[in-house]
Amino acid sequence: MVVSDDGSSERTAPPRVALVTGASRFLGGYLVTRLAQNPDIERVIAVDAVSPSKDMLRRMGRAEFVRADIRNPLIGKVIRNAGVDTVVHASTLARPPKAGSRAAMKDMNVIGAMQLFAVCQKAPTVRKVVLRSASVVYGSTAQDPAKFTEEMSARRRPGGAYARDCIEIEGYLRGMGRRRPDIAVSILRLAPLVGPRLNATVARYLTSPLVPTILGRDARLQVLHEEDALAALERATVSGPAGTFNVAGDGVVMLSQAIRRAGRVEVPMPFSLFRNVGRALMGPVMRSYSNEQLEYFHFGCGLDTTRMRTELSFEPRWTTMQALDDFARAAGVTAIIKNEWIDAAENALLALTGTAKGER
């Protein structure tokens, strides 16, 4: 059983045949690589509408790649014929596909998830479904709590397309779980990802020499290292219980602090000018940001990760600060403002105020 008599989550048995969607992308591809290295898993099937790179296919080892669109009935045949017992859905798009529209993104995200979950519901062999969701479901507003728990919802319905899609997809999966209570449903709400191999939202923002910020605001950043994201998905797939889990690194870093540590130059401006002037400072990077990403840099978002530790039994290796530092080192970000300059300026200011550095 997935849930015990006292209502607590029970761990499920390791998968025999695992299927992962989104295999041509970072999380899906590298998760397949990890699962294929697990001798307890008999068979690993990687699925995507686009073929992974040759390097990724090599890394996948014994895993089998099937080129299939999850909106196509072929995915049902794959799951039934292979006797799949564990499905990991990691193919949700954060932005419209190249030369695509918002309608195409919603079709691939929401309709694709509906079709996949309908197949899982009908397949008698399926015993677990893991969804890679995101913290964008909580939105970012001035009324947000210091930390969101999994029972909370957004204070205001998020305006971004990705956030709305994630909320809908989670709802469809929970509905499937109610209709098939024998299937363990695990939802991982990942904080924004950073890491040496992943050029994601926060990374692209902090690598700009001049970083536009919103005057009077200092967003709270809580991020997740790419390796911790993969490890959390692997834990949920192999031995994790059913439930919804926030997954993030320890600690919160203020946006201004992250900018200084990356050696960038902060350029505060009114919110009304943030996108237009930001384009002049950052070029095409700012134009690519969605509404929820801009809101994140306005307010940020903090996550309560108690359940991640107590129920999922997962402990991230990198704190938020360490994850940001690791990304900056790997990216070879050259500091425009040297740390020693900041220290010298701080010491000079403390000297003027008559405060010794050790007395703070």
N, C-alpha and C positions, 0 to 999 in steps of 0.2 A: 504494500500500500504506500501511497505517497504521503498521506497525512495520518498521524496516529490518533488514538481515541482522545487524547488530551489536547488535540489541535496543533501540536508541534510538528515541524517538518521532519520527515525521515529521509535518509540518504538512499539513493537508488543504486542499483547494481551497475558496474561498468558496462559500457556498450559493447555489443558484439559486432554490429554493423553500423557505422556512423556516416551520415551524409551532411556535408557542409555546403551552403550556398555562398555565392560571392567569392569563389575561389580565385578569380583573377585579380582581386584587390588585396591590400596589405593584410588586414585581419583575417579574412577568409583563407587566403593562401598560406600564411604562416601557421594558422591553426591546423590546417590540413597536414602541414609538415610535422607539427608536434604530435598529432594523433597517429600519424603513420609510423612514428618511432616508438609507439607504445605497443609492446608485444601482446598485451592483453586484449587488444582490439583486433578482431579477425580481418576486418575489411573496412577501408576508408574510401568514400566516394566523394569526389570534389565536383561541384556543379557550378556552371556559370554560362551566360549567353555569349561571353567573350572568352577566347582561349587565353590562359595565363602565358606569361613570357617563358621562353625556353629555360631561363635560369630558375624560375619558379617551378616549372614542371620537373626539373631535375631535383630540386629540393624536396618535392613531394614524395620522391622515392616510390614505394610500392602502392601509393594511393592511385586510384583509378579516376581519370578525368572524364566527365560526360558533358559535352557541350549541349546545354539545354536551357531554355527560358522557363522560369518557374510558372509563367502564365500559360504555358503549353501543356496539354494533357500528357506529354511525354514524361514529365516529372513524376506523375502517378505510376506509370509503368516502371520507372527506375526504382521507386520506393517499394513497390509490391514485388517485383521480380527479384530484387536483391535482399528482401527480408529486412529492410532497414528498421532498427529499433530506436535510434537516436538521430534527431534532426537538429542541426544548428543553423539558424537563419541569420546570416551576417551580410546580406547583400543590399540593405537599405541605402539608397543614394542620399547624400547630404546636399547635393545641388543637381540641377538638371543636367542630363547627358549632353555631350558636345553636339552642337547643332540641334539640340532638343529644346522643348518648351516645358513650362510648369505642368501642363497636362500630361506630357510624356513621363515626367518624373513621378507624378501621382499614380499614373497607370502602372509603372514599373514597381513602385513601392507598395501602394495600398492594394491594388488589384492582384499583384503578384503574391503578396502575403496572404490575401484571402484564398487564392487558389491553392497555395502551398498548405495552409492550415486545413483546408477542406480535404485535401488528399490525406494529410496526417490523421484527420478524424476518422476517415473511412478505412485506413490501413490497420488491420488487426495486429501487426507486428510492432507498430510504433509505441514506445513506452516513455519517451522523453522528448520534449522540444525546448531548445534553448534559443532565446532571442537576444541578439545584440541590439539593445536600445541605447538611449543617450540621455544625459541630464538636461537636454534642451526641453524635455517635457515639463520641467518646472518653470520655464520662462526666466526672465530677468527683469525685475521691477524694483522700484524704491521701497515697496512694501514687503519685500521678501524677508523671511526669517534669516537668522544667522546661518542656520543649517536646515536643509530640507530632509525630512525623514521619508521613508517609502510610502507612508500613508497619506502624505500631503500631496496637494495638487497645485498647479500654477495659480498665483494670486489673480492673474489676468490671463485669459486665453492667449497663448503665444501667437504672434502674428506671422512668424516664419513658416514657410512651407515644410521644411524638414521636421520642425517641432510638431506641426499638426499631423504629419504623416506618422511620426513615431507614436503619438497618442492614439491614433486610429489603429495602428498595427497592434499595439499592446492590447487594445480593447478586443480586437478580433481573436487574439491568442487566448485571452482570459475566457472569452466565450467558448472557444473550443475546449478549454480545460474543464469548463462546467459540464459540457456535453459528454466529455470523455474523462471522468474523474480518475481513471486508471492511468492517464498520461501525466507525467510530472512536467509541469510548466515552469520554466525558470526564465526570468527577465533580468538582464543585467543593464542597468542604467550607467553607462560609462561617462566619466568626466571628460572634458576635452583632452585629446591625446597630444603628447609631445614625445619626441625621440629622435635619434640620429638618422633613422631611415624614413621618417614620416614627415612630409612637408604639409602639415595640417594648419588649421586656422591660426592658433596662437603662435606657432612657429613662424609663419609668414609675416604675422603682425610685428613680432619682435625683431625680425631681421632687417626691417626697414631702417636706414640710417636716422631718419626723422620720423618719430612715432606720434601721430596726432592723438590727443586725448581730449576728454570733455571737461571743460572748465568747471571746477567745483565738485568733480566726482573723482573717486579713486576706487575702481572696481576691485572686488575680491576674487582673485583667481585661485581655483583649486583644480589641478590638472592630474593626469594619469600618464605614467610612462608607458610607452608602447609595449615594452616587455611585460609589464604588470597587466596590461589589458589582455594580452595573449594568455598569460598564466591564469588570469581569472576565468576567461572563457574555457580554457582547458579544464580547470577545476570543476566548473559548473557542468561541463560535458561528461567528464569521467566519473565524478563521485559526488557532485553537489546535490543538495536537496531542491525541492520545488520552492518557489517563492520569488519575490521581487527584491533586488539588491542594488543599492547605490555602490559604485566602485570608483574610488578616487584615492589619490595619495594623501598622506597626512599633512595637515597644516594648510593655511591659507596665505597667499602672498599678494600684497597689494600691487596693483598694476604699476604704480610709480616705482615701487621697489624692483619689480621684474625688469622694467626698462633700464633702471640704473645698473642692475647686475649684468645685463646684456651689453652695457656700454653704449646704449643708444641715447638719443636726444629727444626728450619729451617736448611736445609742442601743444600746450593746452589751447582750446578754442571752444566757443559756444557750440552747443549741440546742433543748432541750425546750420552751422558751417562745417560740421564734422565730416560729412560725406564729400561735399564739394571741394573744400580745401584739402581734405585728406587725400583726394585723388591727385591733387597737384603735388603733394608730398610723397605719396607712395606709388603713384602710377596705377597700372592695371590691377594691382593687388587689392586696393580698396574697392574697385568696381566689382570684384568677384565676391565680395562679402554679402551674405544674405541678411535679412532683417534680424533674425535671432542672433547672428554673429555680432552685428553692430550693437544690439542690446546687451550682449554679454560684455563687451568692452565698455559699456555705459555703467552697468551695475554689477556684473559678475554673478557668481552663484556658489553657495557653500552646500556641501552634502554631509549628512550624518552617515557614517560608515559602520555604525555599531553592528548592524545585522550582517554586514559583510564579514566581520570577524567572528561573531558568535554563532551564526548559522551556516554561512558558506565556508567558514574556517579558512579564510584567505587573508594573508598579510602582505601588503605591497612592499617591495624591496626599496622603492624610491619614494621619498617624500615629495611634496609639490616643489619645494625649493631645489632638491637634488635632481628632479626630473628636468626642470628648466635649465639648471647648470649643465647637465649632461648633454642636453640638446645644443646649448651654446658652444660647448667644447667640440662636439662632433661636427657641427656646422662650420666651425672655424670662424665664428663671428669675431671680427676685429673691433675692439672697443674704440669708439670715437672719444668717449670720456673715460680715461684710465681710472682704475680703482684707487691708485695712489693719489690722483688728483682730488678725488672725492674725500679721501682720508685727510689730505693736507688742508682742504677747505674746511672740513669739519673741525680739525684741530685748531685752525685759526679762529673759527667762530667761537669755539669753547674757550680759547684764550681771551678773547674779547669780553666774554661774559664772566670770566673768572672761574670757570668750572673745569676741573681736571677730568680727563677722560675716564679715569678709573673711579671717579666719584658718582658717575651716572647710575 
